[in-house]
Amino acid sequence: MEKILMETYSIALPIVLTALMGYIVWLLKKQKKDRDANSKGTMLLLRVQLIEYHDKYTILGSIPSYAYENFCEMYEAYHELGGNGMITKMKEEIDELHLKKKG
């Protein structure tokens, strides 16, 4: 009887472990997909806000310090999420506005 139990155990254990590992891999892939979607959405929202700041303050010709700090922090977060391109040029233009006001 013990021999039958040991054989059953030796057959069942790898099957159960394989199924468990498959489930864990599926969960991790799902979590990564969700994180990627959240990161993409956050990046897009930051881009919209950065463009709005850029448009508003370049038209005004100056930017208050609090708005400049917000812009810089949003830009850093945007850049860390993988965004760049046209926003980098906008950041340079905002930097020039901020420097003009100081000088």
C-alpha positions in Angstrom: 0.0 0.0 0.0 2.8 2.4 0.9 4.5 1.6 -2.5 1.3 2.6 -4.4 1.0 5.8 -2.4 4.6 6.7 -3.1 4.2 6.0 -6.8 1.1 8.1 -6.9 2.8 10.9 -5.0 5.8 10.8 -7.3 3.6 11.1 -10.4 1.1 13.6 -9.0 3.6 16.0 -7.5 5.3 17.0 -10.8 1.9 17.5 -12.4 0.6 19.7 -9.6 3.9 21.7 -9.5 3.8 22.2 -13.3 0.2 23.4 -13.1 1.0 25.7 -10.2 4.0 27.2 -12.0 1.9 27.7 -15.2 -0.7 29.6 -13.1 2.0 31.8 -11.5 3.5 32.7 -14.9 0.0 33.6 -16.2 -0.6 35.8 -13.1 2.8 37.6 -13.6 2.1 38.2 -17.3 -1.3 39.6 -16.5 0.2 41.9 -13.8 2.8 43.1 -16.3 0.2 43.8 -18.9 -1.8 45.9 -16.4 1.3 47.8 -15.3 2.2 48.5 -18.9 -1.2 49.8 -19.6 -1.1 52.0 -16.5 2.3 53.4 -17.4 1.2 54.2 -20.9 -2.0 55.9 -19.7 0.0 57.9 -17.1 2.5 58.9 -19.8 -0.2 60.1 -22.1 -1.9 62.2 -19.4 1.4 63.8 -18.5 2.0 64.6 -22.2 -1.3 66.3 -22.4 -0.6 68.4 -19.3 2.9 69.3 -20.5 1.6 70.4 -23.9 -1.1 72.6 -22.1 1.6 74.2 -19.9 3.8 74.8 -22.9 1.1 76.4 -25.0 -0.2 78.5 -22.1 3.1 79.9 -20.9 4.8 80.4 -24.3 1.8 82.5 -25.3 2.2 84.5 -22.1 5.9 84.8 -22.6 6.8 83.9 -19.0 6.2 81.1 -16.5 5.8 81.4 -12.7 8.3 79.5 -10.6 5.6 77.1 -9.2 4.4 76.3 -12.7 8.0 75.8 -13.9 8.6 73.4 -11.0 5.5 71.5 -11.8 6.5 71.3 -15.5 9.9 70.0 -14.6 8.6 67.3 -12.3 6.0 66.2 -14.8 8.7 66.1 -17.5 11.0 64.0 -15.4 8.1 61.5 -14.7 7.2 61.5 -18.4 10.8 60.9 -19.4 11.2 58.1 -16.9 8.1 56.4 -18.3 9.8 56.4 -21.7 8.4 59.5 -23.3 10.5 62.0 -25.1 10.5 63.5 -28.6 8.6 66.7 -29.1 8.2 67.2 -25.3 12.0 67.6 -25.0 11.9 70.5 -27.4 9.0 72.0 -25.4 11.0 71.6 -22.2 13.9 73.5 -23.7 11.5 76.3 -24.7 10.0 76.4 -21.2 13.6 76.5 -19.7 14.3 79.6 -21.9 11.1 81.3 -20.6 12.1 80.6 -17.0 15.6 81.9 -17.6 14.3 85.1 -19.3 12.1 85.9 -16.4 15.0 85.5 -13.9 17.4 87.6 -15.9 
